[in-house]
C-alpha cells in the first residue's frame, strides 16, 4: 500500500512539472529584438526624429490665429451737448483673425527638413544596428550553451570511464595484484572527473539563465535552446570583399553617414540667418466701443476692417549670433566626421577578426581530431602496458587527462565553427 501511494505521489509530481519549451534560434532572435532596451530606445528616437521632420515641414504652412480683447477706460471726455468735459467710462471690445504665410525664408525650411530627414534615417538605421547587436548577443548565448553542453558530454563520459577503471583497480587490489594506494588514487580521480561534470552543468545552467533573461522569458519556465543545424560550408569571399560589403551594408556605418548629412544640413540652415525673410500677412476684425452712439450689434457689423501686406525683414546686426551658430554646426559636423571614420575602422576590424577566427577554426578542427586520435592510441597502448604490469596507474591517468582535454577542445571547436559563420554574416551587415 505504501509503495502504491509513493508511486502515485511521484506520478503527480512529475505531471505537475512544467513542460519544456523548445526555443529555436529564429524565435529567440525575434524575442531578443523585442526586449532589447537599445532597440526600444532607437524606436523612440526615430519617433522623435519623425516629429522633428513634421515640424520642419509645417513651418512653411500658413499660420492662422484668432484674437480678442476688451477693457474699460476711465477719465475725462468731451460732451458735445454741453460743450464741456465730463467724467466718463468707455468700454471696448476687439475681435478678429490674423494669418501669415512665409513666402521666402532664405531656404531655412528646406535645410531644416533635409536635416530632419537625415536624422530620421540615422535613427532608423540605429534601430537596425541595435537589432543586429541583440542578434549577436543571442548567438553568443546559444554558443555558450552549445559549448557547455559539449563539455558536459565529454566530462560525463570521462567520469564514467574513471568509475569503471576504479572498479577494475579495486578488483586487482583485492587480488593483491596492485598496491592498495591505487584505490585511493583512482577514487580521487573519479571525484575530480565528477567535479568537472558538475562544473560543466553549472556553466550550462548559467548560460541558460543568461539567455532566459536576455529574451525576456519567464524565469520559472523550463526551456531548451537547440543549436542550429550545421550547414554545408560555402567558400567565403576575401577579407577585402567582406570589408567592402560591411562598409556598404552595415547599419552603423550608414547611420554615421546619415548623421553627417544632417549636420551639414544644419550648417546650411545656420547660414540662412544672413538672408532676408519675406512674409505675407493678413488680418480681419471688428470692434465695439461705448463711446459711439451706435448699438452693440450694429457696431460689430459696421466696424469690420481688414488688412493685407507684405513684410520684408533684412538682418543687419545680430551681435554675431549667426556666425556663432554656423561655427557650432561646423564643429558638430567635424566631430561626426571623426566618429564616422572610427565607425568604419571598427566595422572593418570586426569583419577581419571574424574572418580570422573562421580561418583559424578551419585549421584547428582537423588538428583537434588528429589530437584526439593520437591521445586515444596512446591511452590504449599505455592501458595495455598497465594491464600487463609494465606501467603505472599515474601514467594511465595522465594520458586519460590528455584525451579528455583533447575531446573537450574538439567538441567546443566543432560547435563554435557552427556559430562563427552566423556572427560573420552579422558583422558584414547581413541578417539572420
TORKOL-4160 file (C-alpha; in steps of 0.2 Angstrom, whole numbers, padded with zeros to 4 digits, m for minus):
432
<pt num="1" X="0000" Y="0000" Z="0000"/>
<pt num="2" X="0014" Y="0012" Z="0004"/>
<pt num="3" X="0023" Y="0008" Z="m0012"/>
<pt num="4" X="0007" Y="0011" Z="m0022"/>
<pt num="5" X="0004" Y="0028" Z="m0013"/>
<pt num="6" X="0023" Y="0033" Z="m0016"/>
<pt num="7" X="0021" Y="0029" Z="m0035"/>
<pt num="8" X="0005" Y="0040" Z="m0036"/>
<pt num="9" X="0014" Y="0054" Z="m0027"/>
<pt num="10" X="0029" Y="0053" Z="m0039"/>
<pt num="11" X="0017" Y="0052" Z="m0054"/>
<pt num="12" X="0008" Y="0068" Z="m0048"/>
<pt num="13" X="0024" Y="0077" Z="m0045"/>
<pt num="14" X="0030" Y="0073" Z="m0062"/>
<pt num="15" X="0014" Y="0078" Z="m0071"/>
<pt num="16" X="0015" Y="0095" Z="m0061"/>
<pt num="17" X="0031" Y="0100" Z="m0068"/>
<pt num="18" X="0030" Y="0112" Z="m0082"/>
<pt num="19" X="0033" Y="0105" Z="m0100"/>
<pt num="20" X="0050" Y="0110" Z="m0108"/>
<pt num="21" X="0048" Y="0124" Z="m0121"/>
<pt num="22" X="0059" Y="0122" Z="m0136"/>
<pt num="23" X="0065" Y="0140" Z="m0142"/>
<pt num="24" X="0073" Y="0139" Z="m0159"/>
<pt num="25" X="0086" Y="0151" Z="m0164"/>
<pt num="26" X="0074" Y="0161" Z="m0176"/>
<pt num="27" X="0061" Y="0163" Z="m0162"/>
<pt num="28" X="0075" Y="0168" Z="m0150"/>
<pt num="29" X="0081" Y="0182" Z="m0162"/>
<pt num="30" X="0064" Y="0189" Z="m0163"/>
<pt num="31" X="0062" Y="0189" Z="m0144"/>
<pt num="32" X="0079" Y="0197" Z="m0141"/>
<pt num="33" X="0074" Y="0211" Z="m0153"/>
<pt num="34" X="0058" Y="0214" Z="m0145"/>
<pt num="35" X="0065" Y="0215" Z="m0127"/>
<pt num="36" X="0081" Y="0224" Z="m0131"/>
<pt num="37" X="0082" Y="0241" Z="m0122"/>
<pt num="38" X="0093" Y="0248" Z="m0136"/>
<pt num="39" X="0080" Y="0243" Z="m0149"/>
<pt num="40" X="0066" Y="0251" Z="m0140"/>
<pt num="41" X="0077" Y="0267" Z="m0137"/>
<pt num="42" X="0081" Y="0268" Z="m0155"/>
<pt num="43" X="0062" Y="0267" Z="m0159"/>
<pt num="44" X="0058" Y="0281" Z="m0148"/>
<pt num="45" X="0072" Y="0291" Z="m0155"/>
<pt num="46" X="0065" Y="0288" Z="m0173"/>
<pt num="47" X="0048" Y="0294" Z="m0167"/>
<pt num="48" X="0056" Y="0310" Z="m0161"/>
<pt num="49" X="0065" Y="0312" Z="m0177"/>
<pt num="50" X="0049" Y="0310" Z="m0187"/>
<pt num="51" X="0041" Y="0323" Z="m0176"/>
<pt num="52" X="0055" Y="0335" Z="m0179"/>
<pt num="53" X="0053" Y="0332" Z="m0198"/>
<pt num="54" X="0034" Y="0335" Z="m0197"/>
<pt num="55" X="0038" Y="0351" Z="m0188"/>
<pt num="56" X="0051" Y="0357" Z="m0200"/>
<pt num="57" X="0039" Y="0354" Z="m0215"/>
<pt num="58" X="0025" Y="0363" Z="m0206"/>
<pt num="59" X="0035" Y="0379" Z="m0204"/>
<pt num="60" X="0031" Y="0384" Z="m0222"/>
<pt num="61" X="0012" Y="0382" Z="m0220"/>
<pt num="62" X="0000" Y="0396" Z="m0216"/>
<pt num="63" X="m0002" Y="0401" Z="m0198"/>
<pt num="64" X="m0019" Y="0407" Z="m0193"/>
<pt num="65" X="m0024" Y="0414" Z="m0176"/>
<pt num="66" X="m0039" Y="0422" Z="m0168"/>
<pt num="67" X="m0038" Y="0437" Z="m0156"/>
<pt num="68" X="m0050" Y="0446" Z="m0145"/>
<pt num="69" X="m0049" Y="0458" Z="m0131"/>
<pt num="70" X="m0059" Y="0471" Z="m0121"/>
<pt num="71" X="m0057" Y="0484" Z="m0107"/>
<pt num="72" X="m0064" Y="0499" Z="m0099"/>
<pt num="73" X="m0056" Y="0516" Z="m0099"/>
<pt num="74" X="m0060" Y="0529" Z="m0085"/>
<pt num="75" X="m0056" Y="0548" Z="m0087"/>
<pt num="76" X="m0062" Y="0564" Z="m0095"/>
<pt num="77" X="m0072" Y="0565" Z="m0111"/>
<pt num="78" X="m0079" Y="0580" Z="m0121"/>
<pt num="79" X="m0098" Y="0581" Z="m0121"/>
<pt num="80" X="m0103" Y="0589" Z="m0137"/>
<pt num="81" X="m0120" Y="0593" Z="m0130"/>
<pt num="82" X="m0114" Y="0604" Z="m0116"/>
<pt num="83" X="m0098" Y="0609" Z="m0124"/>
<pt num="84" X="m0088" Y="0604" Z="m0108"/>
<pt num="85" X="m0078" Y="0590" Z="m0101"/>
<pt num="86" X="m0086" Y="0576" Z="m0091"/>
<pt num="87" X="m0081" Y="0561" Z="m0082"/>
<pt num="88" X="m0085" Y="0545" Z="m0092"/>
<pt num="89" X="m0082" Y="0527" Z="m0093"/>
<pt num="90" X="m0079" Y="0519" Z="m0110"/>
<pt num="91" X="m0080" Y="0500" Z="m0114"/>
<pt num="92" X="m0072" Y="0492" Z="m0129"/>
<pt num="93" X="m0071" Y="0475" Z="m0137"/>
<pt num="94" X="m0060" Y="0470" Z="m0152"/>
<pt num="95" X="m0061" Y="0453" Z="m0161"/>
<pt num="96" X="m0053" Y="0446" Z="m0177"/>
<pt num="97" X="m0042" Y="0434" Z="m0186"/>
<pt num="98" X="m0024" Y="0435" Z="m0192"/>
<pt num="99" X="m0015" Y="0425" Z="m0204"/>
<pt num="100" X="0003" Y="0424" Z="m0210"/>
<pt num="101" X="0012" Y="0415" Z="m0224"/>
<pt num="102" X="0031" Y="0414" Z="m0226"/>
<pt num="103" X="0035" Y="0417" Z="m0244"/>
<pt num="104" X="0054" Y="0416" Z="m0243"/>
<pt num="105" X="0064" Y="0411" Z="m0228"/>
<pt num="106" X="0081" Y="0410" Z="m0235"/>
<pt num="107" X="0079" Y="0392" Z="m0238"/>
<pt num="108" X="0080" Y="0388" Z="m0220"/>
<pt num="109" X="0065" Y="0377" Z="m0220"/>
<pt num="110" X="0072" Y="0366" Z="m0234"/>
<pt num="111" X="0088" Y="0365" Z="m0224"/>
<pt num="112" X="0080" Y="0360" Z="m0208"/>
<pt num="113" X="0069" Y="0347" Z="m0217"/>
<pt num="114" X="0084" Y="0340" Z="m0225"/>
<pt num="115" X="0092" Y="0339" Z="m0208"/>
<pt num="116" X="0077" Y="0331" Z="m0200"/>
<pt num="117" X="0076" Y="0318" Z="m0214"/>
<pt num="118" X="0094" Y="0313" Z="m0212"/>
<pt num="119" X="0092" Y="0312" Z="m0193"/>
<pt num="120" X="0076" Y="0301" Z="m0195"/>
<pt num="121" X="0086" Y="0290" Z="m0207"/>
<pt num="122" X="0100" Y="0289" Z="m0194"/>
<pt num="123" X="0088" Y="0284" Z="m0180"/>
<pt num="124" X="0080" Y="0270" Z="m0191"/>
<pt num="125" X="0097" Y="0263" Z="m0195"/>
<pt num="126" X="0102" Y="0265" Z="m0177"/>
<pt num="127" X="0087" Y="0254" Z="m0173"/>
<pt num="128" X="0093" Y="0241" Z="m0186"/>
<pt num="129" X="0111" Y="0241" Z="m0178"/>
<pt num="130" X="0103" Y="0238" Z="m0161"/>
<pt num="131" X="0093" Y="0224" Z="m0168"/>
<pt num="132" X="0110" Y="0217" Z="m0175"/>
<pt num="133" X="0118" Y="0219" Z="m0158"/>
<pt num="134" X="0104" Y="0210" Z="m0150"/>
<pt num="135" X="0105" Y="0196" Z="m0163"/>
<pt num="136" X="0124" Y="0194" Z="m0160"/>
<pt num="137" X="0121" Y="0193" Z="m0141"/>
<pt num="138" X="0108" Y="0180" Z="m0143"/>
<pt num="139" X="0120" Y="0170" Z="m0155"/>
<pt num="140" X="0134" Y="0171" Z="m0141"/>
<pt num="141" X="0121" Y="0165" Z="m0128"/>
<pt num="142" X="0117" Y="0150" Z="m0139"/>
<pt num="143" X="0135" Y="0147" Z="m0142"/>
<pt num="144" X="0139" Y="0147" Z="m0124"/>
<pt num="145" X="0125" Y="0134" Z="m0121"/>
<pt num="146" X="0131" Y="0123" Z="m0135"/>
<pt num="147" X="0149" Y="0124" Z="m0128"/>
<pt num="148" X="0144" Y="0120" Z="m0111"/>
<pt num="149" X="0133" Y="0105" Z="m0117"/>
<pt num="150" X="0148" Y="0098" Z="m0127"/>
<pt num="151" X="0159" Y="0100" Z="m0111"/>
<pt num="152" X="0146" Y="0091" Z="m0101"/>
<pt num="153" X="0146" Y="0076" Z="m0113"/>
<pt num="154" X="0164" Y="0074" Z="m0113"/>
<pt num="155" X="0165" Y="0076" Z="m0094"/>
<pt num="156" X="0151" Y="0064" Z="m0091"/>
<pt num="157" X="0160" Y="0051" Z="m0102"/>
<pt num="158" X="0176" Y="0054" Z="m0093"/>
<pt num="159" X="0168" Y="0052" Z="m0076"/>
<pt num="160" X="0160" Y="0035" Z="m0081"/>
<pt num="161" X="0177" Y="0029" Z="m0088"/>
<pt num="162" X="0186" Y="0034" Z="m0072"/>
<pt num="163" X="0172" Y="0025" Z="m0062"/>
<pt num="164" X="0175" Y="0009" Z="m0072"/>
<pt num="165" X="0193" Y="0010" Z="m0070"/>
<pt num="166" X="0191" Y="0012" Z="m0051"/>
<pt num="167" X="0181" Y="m0004" Z="m0051"/>
<pt num="168" X="0194" Y="m0013" Z="m0061"/>
<pt num="169" X="0208" Y="m0006" Z="m0049"/>
<pt num="170" X="0198" Y="m0011" Z="m0034"/>
<pt num="171" X="0197" Y="m0029" Z="m0040"/>
<pt num="172" X="0215" Y="m0030" Z="m0044"/>
<pt num="173" X="0219" Y="m0023" Z="m0027"/>
<pt num="174" X="0208" Y="m0036" Z="m0019"/>
<pt num="175" X="0218" Y="m0050" Z="m0028"/>
<pt num="176" X="0234" Y="m0042" Z="m0022"/>
<pt num="177" X="0240" Y="m0038" Z="m0040"/>
<pt num="178" X="0241" Y="m0019" Z="m0036"/>
<pt num="179" X="0245" Y="m0009" Z="m0021"/>
<pt num="180" X="0231" Y="m0003" Z="m0010"/>
<pt num="181" X="0236" Y="0015" Z="m0013"/>
<pt num="182" X="0230" Y="0014" Z="m0031"/>
<pt num="183" X="0212" Y="0013" Z="m0024"/>
<pt num="184" X="0213" Y="0030" Z="m0016"/>
<pt num="185" X="0222" Y="0037" Z="m0031"/>
<pt num="186" X="0209" Y="0032" Z="m0043"/>
<pt num="187" X="0195" Y="0037" Z="m0031"/>
<pt num="188" X="0202" Y="0055" Z="m0031"/>
<pt num="189" X="0202" Y="0055" Z="m0050"/>
<pt num="190" X="0184" Y="0049" Z="m0050"/>
<pt num="191" X="0179" Y="0063" Z="m0038"/>
<pt num="192" X="0189" Y="0075" Z="m0049"/>
<pt num="193" X="0180" Y="0069" Z="m0065"/>
<pt num="194" X="0163" Y="0071" Z="m0057"/>
<pt num="195" X="0168" Y="0088" Z="m0051"/>
<pt num="196" X="0172" Y="0093" Z="m0069"/>
<pt num="197" X="0155" Y="0086" Z="m0074"/>
<pt num="198" X="0146" Y="0096" Z="m0061"/>
<pt num="199" X="0155" Y="0112" Z="m0065"/>
<pt num="200" X="0151" Y="0110" Z="m0084"/>
<pt num="201" X="0132" Y="0108" Z="m0079"/>
<pt num="202" X="0134" Y="0124" Z="m0068"/>
<pt num="203" X="0141" Y="0133" Z="m0084"/>
<pt num="204" X="0126" Y="0126" Z="m0094"/>
<pt num="205" X="0113" Y="0132" Z="m0081"/>
<pt num="206" X="0121" Y="0149" Z="m0080"/>
<pt num="207" X="0122" Y="0151" Z="m0099"/>
<pt num="208" X="0103" Y="0146" Z="m0100"/>
<pt num="209" X="0099" Y="0158" Z="m0086"/>
<pt num="210" X="0108" Y="0172" Z="m0095"/>
<pt num="211" X="0098" Y="0168" Z="m0112"/>
<pt num="212" X="0082" Y="0167" Z="m0102"/>
<pt num="213" X="0085" Y="0185" Z="m0095"/>
<pt num="214" X="0090" Y="0192" Z="m0112"/>
<pt num="215" X="0075" Y="0185" Z="m0121"/>
<pt num="216" X="0063" Y="0191" Z="m0108"/>
<pt num="217" X="0056" Y="0173" Z="m0104"/>
<pt num="218" X="0048" Y="0168" Z="m0088"/>
<pt num="219" X="0062" Y="0163" Z="m0076"/>
<pt num="220" X="0051" Y="0149" Z="m0068"/>
<pt num="221" X="0049" Y="0140" Z="m0085"/>
<pt num="222" X="0060" Y="0126" Z="m0092"/>
<pt num="223" X="0067" Y="0129" Z="m0109"/>
<pt num="224" X="0078" Y="0121" Z="m0122"/>
<pt num="225" X="0089" Y="0131" Z="m0134"/>
<pt num="226" X="0094" Y="0119" Z="m0148"/>
<pt num="227" X="0109" Y="0124" Z="m0158"/>
<pt num="228" X="0106" Y="0127" Z="m0177"/>
<pt num="229" X="0109" Y="0113" Z="m0189"/>
<pt num="230" X="0126" Y="0113" Z="m0197"/>
<pt num="231" X="0126" Y="0120" Z="m0215"/>
<pt num="232" X="0137" Y="0114" Z="m0229"/>
<pt num="233" X="0152" Y="0126" Z="m0228"/>
<pt num="234" X="0152" Y="0138" Z="m0243"/>
<pt num="235" X="0168" Y="0146" Z="m0249"/>
<pt num="236" X="0170" Y="0164" Z="m0241"/>
<pt num="237" X="0174" Y="0179" Z="m0250"/>
<pt num="238" X="0191" Y="0188" Z="m0247"/>
<pt num="239" X="0193" Y="0199" Z="m0232"/>
<pt num="240" X="0193" Y="0214" Z="m0244"/>
<pt num="241" X="0177" Y="0209" Z="m0251"/>
<pt num="242" X="0169" Y="0206" Z="m0234"/>
<pt num="243" X="0175" Y="0223" Z="m0228"/>
<pt num="244" X="0168" Y="0232" Z="m0243"/>
<pt num="245" X="0151" Y="0223" Z="m0240"/>
<pt num="246" X="0152" Y="0229" Z="m0222"/>
<pt num="247" X="0155" Y="0247" Z="m0226"/>
<pt num="248" X="0141" Y="0247" Z="m0239"/>
<pt num="249" X="0128" Y="0237" Z="m0229"/>
<pt num="250" X="0131" Y="0239" Z="m0210"/>
<pt num="251" X="0118" Y="0250" Z="m0202"/>
<pt num="252" X="0130" Y="0258" Z="m0190"/>
<pt num="253" X="0141" Y="0264" Z="m0205"/>
<pt num="254" X="0126" Y="0270" Z="m0214"/>
<pt num="255" X="0119" Y="0279" Z="m0199"/>
<pt num="256" X="0135" Y="0288" Z="m0196"/>
<pt num="257" X="0134" Y="0294" Z="m0214"/>
<pt num="258" X="0116" Y="0300" Z="m0212"/>
<pt num="259" X="0121" Y="0309" Z="m0196"/>
<pt num="260" X="0135" Y="0318" Z="m0206"/>
<pt num="261" X="0121" Y="0323" Z="m0219"/>
<pt num="262" X="0110" Y="0330" Z="m0205"/>
<pt num="263" X="0125" Y="0340" Z="m0198"/>
<pt num="264" X="0129" Y="0348" Z="m0215"/>
<pt num="265" X="0111" Y="0352" Z="m0217"/>
<pt num="266" X="0112" Y="0361" Z="m0200"/>
<pt num="267" X="0127" Y="0371" Z="m0207"/>
<pt num="268" X="0116" Y="0377" Z="m0222"/>
<pt num="269" X="0102" Y="0381" Z="m0211"/>
<pt num="270" X="0113" Y="0391" Z="m0199"/>
<pt num="271" X="0119" Y="0401" Z="m0214"/>
<pt num="272" X="0102" Y="0407" Z="m0219"/>
<pt num="273" X="0102" Y="0418" Z="m0204"/>
<pt num="274" X="0111" Y="0431" Z="m0215"/>
<pt num="275" X="0097" Y="0431" Z="m0229"/>
<pt num="276" X="0081" Y="0441" Z="m0229"/>
<pt num="277" X="0064" Y="0435" Z="m0224"/>
<pt num="278" X="0048" Y="0438" Z="m0234"/>
<pt num="279" X="0030" Y="0435" Z="m0226"/>
<pt num="280" X="0013" Y="0439" Z="m0232"/>
<pt num="281" X="0002" Y="0444" Z="m0218"/>
<pt num="282" X="m0017" Y="0447" Z="m0217"/>
<pt num="283" X="m0030" Y="0451" Z="m0204"/>
<pt num="284" X="m0048" Y="0454" Z="m0202"/>
<pt num="285" X="m0058" Y="0460" Z="m0187"/>
<pt num="286" X="m0071" Y="0471" Z="m0179"/>
<pt num="287" X="m0074" Y="0480" Z="m0163"/>
<pt num="288" X="m0086" Y="0489" Z="m0151"/>
<pt num="289" X="m0084" Y="0505" Z="m0141"/>
<pt num="290" X="m0097" Y="0513" Z="m0129"/>
<pt num="291" X="m0091" Y="0530" Z="m0134"/>
<pt num="292" X="m0100" Y="0528" Z="m0151"/>
<pt num="293" X="m0119" Y="0531" Z="m0151"/>
<pt num="294" X="m0122" Y="0515" Z="m0162"/>
<pt num="295" X="m0130" Y="0500" Z="m0155"/>
<pt num="296" X="m0119" Y="0485" Z="m0149"/>
<pt num="297" X="m0123" Y="0473" Z="m0164"/>
<pt num="298" X="m0123" Y="0487" Z="m0176"/>
<pt num="299" X="m0105" Y="0492" Z="m0172"/>
<pt num="300" X="m0099" Y="0474" Z="m0175"/>
<pt num="301" X="m0107" Y="0475" Z="m0192"/>
<pt num="302" X="m0101" Y="0492" Z="m0197"/>
<pt num="303" X="m0083" Y="0492" Z="m0189"/>
<pt num="304" X="m0077" Y="0477" Z="m0199"/>
<pt num="305" X="m0060" Y="0480" Z="m0206"/>
<pt num="306" X="m0046" Y="0471" Z="m0214"/>
<pt num="307" X="m0028" Y="0472" Z="m0220"/>
<pt num="308" X="m0016" Y="0464" Z="m0232"/>
<pt num="309" X="0003" Y="0467" Z="m0233"/>
<pt num="310" X="0020" Y="0460" Z="m0237"/>
<pt num="311" X="0033" Y="0461" Z="m0224"/>
<pt num="312" X="0051" Y="0460" Z="m0228"/>
<pt num="313" X="0065" Y="0459" Z="m0214"/>
<pt num="314" X="0083" Y="0460" Z="m0218"/>
<pt num="315" X="0096" Y="0456" Z="m0204"/>
<pt num="316" X="0108" Y="0470" Z="m0201"/>
<pt num="317" X="0116" Y="0466" Z="m0184"/>
<pt num="318" X="0113" Y="0451" Z="m0174"/>
<pt num="319" X="0128" Y="0453" Z="m0162"/>
<pt num="320" X="0137" Y="0438" Z="m0170"/>
<pt num="321" X="0123" Y="0425" Z="m0167"/>
<pt num="322" X="0123" Y="0419" Z="m0185"/>
<pt num="323" X="0142" Y="0417" Z="m0185"/>
<pt num="324" X="0142" Y="0408" Z="m0169"/>
<pt num="325" X="0128" Y="0396" Z="m0175"/>
<pt num="326" X="0137" Y="0392" Z="m0191"/>
<pt num="327" X="0153" Y="0388" Z="m0181"/>
<pt num="328" X="0144" Y="0377" Z="m0169"/>
<pt num="329" X="0136" Y="0367" Z="m0184"/>
<pt num="330" X="0153" Y="0365" Z="m0192"/>
<pt num="331" X="0161" Y="0359" Z="m0176"/>
<pt num="332" X="0147" Y="0346" Z="m0174"/>
<pt num="333" X="0149" Y="0341" Z="m0192"/>
<pt num="334" X="0168" Y="0339" Z="m0190"/>
<pt num="335" X="0165" Y="0328" Z="m0174"/>
<pt num="336" X="0153" Y="0317" Z="m0183"/>
<pt num="337" X="0166" Y="0315" Z="m0197"/>
<pt num="338" X="0178" Y="0309" Z="m0185"/>
<pt num="339" X="0165" Y="0297" Z="m0177"/>
<pt num="340" X="0161" Y="0290" Z="m0194"/>
<pt num="341" X="0179" Y="0287" Z="m0198"/>
<pt num="342" X="0181" Y="0277" Z="m0182"/>
<pt num="343" X="0165" Y="0268" Z="m0185"/>
<pt num="344" X="0172" Y="0262" Z="m0202"/>
<pt num="345" X="0188" Y="0257" Z="m0194"/>
<pt num="346" X="0179" Y="0247" Z="m0181"/>
<pt num="347" X="0167" Y="0239" Z="m0194"/>
<pt num="348" X="0182" Y="0233" Z="m0204"/>
<pt num="349" X="0192" Y="0227" Z="m0189"/>
<pt num="350" X="0176" Y="0217" Z="m0183"/>
<pt num="351" X="0175" Y="0209" Z="m0200"/>
<pt num="352" X="0193" Y="0205" Z="m0201"/>
<pt num="353" X="0193" Y="0197" Z="m0184"/>
<pt num="354" X="0178" Y="0187" Z="m0188"/>
<pt num="355" X="0186" Y="0180" Z="m0204"/>
<pt num="356" X="0202" Y="0177" Z="m0195"/>
<pt num="357" X="0193" Y="0166" Z="m0182"/>
<pt num="358" X="0184" Y="0156" Z="m0195"/>
<pt num="359" X="0201" Y="0153" Z="m0204"/>
<pt num="360" X="0209" Y="0148" Z="m0188"/>
<pt num="361" X="0194" Y="0136" Z="m0184"/>
<pt num="362" X="0196" Y="0128" Z="m0202"/>
<pt num="363" X="0215" Y="0125" Z="m0197"/>
<pt num="364" X="0211" Y="0119" Z="m0179"/>
<pt num="365" X="0197" Y="0107" Z="m0182"/>
<pt num="366" X="0207" Y="0093" Z="m0191"/>
<pt num="367" X="0221" Y="0096" Z="m0179"/>
<pt num="368" X="0209" Y="0093" Z="m0165"/>
<pt num="369" X="0203" Y="0077" Z="m0172"/>
<pt num="370" X="0221" Y="0071" Z="m0175"/>
<pt num="371" X="0225" Y="0076" Z="m0157"/>
<pt num="372" X="0210" Y="0065" Z="m0151"/>
<pt num="373" X="0215" Y="0050" Z="m0162"/>
<pt num="374" X="0233" Y="0051" Z="m0155"/>
<pt num="375" X="0228" Y="0053" Z="m0137"/>
<pt num="376" X="0216" Y="0038" Z="m0139"/>
<pt num="377" X="0230" Y="0027" Z="m0147"/>
<pt num="378" X="0242" Y="0032" Z="m0133"/>
<pt num="379" X="0230" Y="0029" Z="m0119"/>
<pt num="380" X="0226" Y="0012" Z="m0127"/>
<pt num="381" X="0244" Y="0007" Z="m0128"/>
<pt num="382" X="0248" Y="0013" Z="m0110"/>
<pt num="383" X="0232" Y="0004" Z="m0104"/>
<pt num="384" X="0239" Y="m0012" Z="m0111"/>
<pt num="385" X="0255" Y="m0010" Z="m0103"/>
<pt num="386" X="0246" Y="m0006" Z="m0087"/>
<pt num="387" X="0236" Y="m0022" Z="m0088"/>
<pt num="388" X="0252" Y="m0032" Z="m0091"/>
<pt num="389" X="0260" Y="m0024" Z="m0076"/>
<pt num="390" X="0273" Y="m0014" Z="m0085"/>
<pt num="391" X="0266" Y="0003" Z="m0082"/>
<pt num="392" X="0258" Y="0013" Z="m0068"/>
<pt num="393" X="0241" Y="0020" Z="m0064"/>
<pt num="394" X="0248" Y="0038" Z="m0064"/>
<pt num="395" X="0254" Y="0036" Z="m0082"/>
<pt num="396" X="0237" Y="0030" Z="m0087"/>
<pt num="397" X="0229" Y="0044" Z="m0078"/>
<pt num="398" X="0240" Y="0057" Z="m0087"/>
<pt num="399" X="0236" Y="0050" Z="m0104"/>
<pt num="400" X="0217" Y="0050" Z="m0100"/>
<pt num="401" X="0218" Y="0068" Z="m0094"/>
<pt num="402" X="0226" Y="0072" Z="m0111"/>
<pt num="403" X="0212" Y="0063" Z="m0120"/>
<pt num="404" X="0198" Y="0072" Z="m0110"/>
<pt num="405" X="0206" Y="0089" Z="m0114"/>
<pt num="406" X="0208" Y="0084" Z="m0132"/>
<pt num="407" X="0190" Y="0078" Z="m0134"/>
<pt num="408" X="0184" Y="0094" Z="m0125"/>
<pt num="409" X="0193" Y="0105" Z="m0136"/>
<pt num="410" X="0187" Y="0096" Z="m0152"/>
<pt num="411" X="0169" Y="0097" Z="m0146"/>
<pt num="412" X="0170" Y="0115" Z="m0142"/>
<pt num="413" X="0178" Y="0119" Z="m0158"/>
<pt num="414" X="0165" Y="0110" Z="m0168"/>
<pt num="415" X="0151" Y="0119" Z="m0161"/>
<pt num="416" X="0160" Y="0136" Z="m0161"/>
<pt num="417" X="0163" Y="0134" Z="m0180"/>
<pt num="418" X="0144" Y="0132" Z="m0182"/>
<pt num="419" X="0141" Y="0150" Z="m0175"/>
<pt num="420" X="0156" Y="0159" Z="m0182"/>
<pt num="421" X="0149" Y="0160" Z="m0199"/>
<pt num="422" X="0132" Y="0167" Z="m0192"/>
<pt num="423" X="0142" Y="0180" Z="m0182"/>
<pt num="424" X="0152" Y="0185" Z="m0198"/>
<pt num="425" X="0136" Y="0187" Z="m0208"/>
<pt num="426" X="0130" Y="0199" Z="m0194"/>
<pt num="427" X="0147" Y="0208" Z="m0194"/>
<pt num="428" X="0146" Y="0211" Z="m0213"/>
<pt num="429" X="0128" Y="0219" Z="m0211"/>
<pt num="430" X="0118" Y="0204" Z="m0216"/>
<pt num="431" X="0103" Y="0197" Z="m0207"/>
<pt num="432" X="0098" Y="0180" Z="m0200"/>
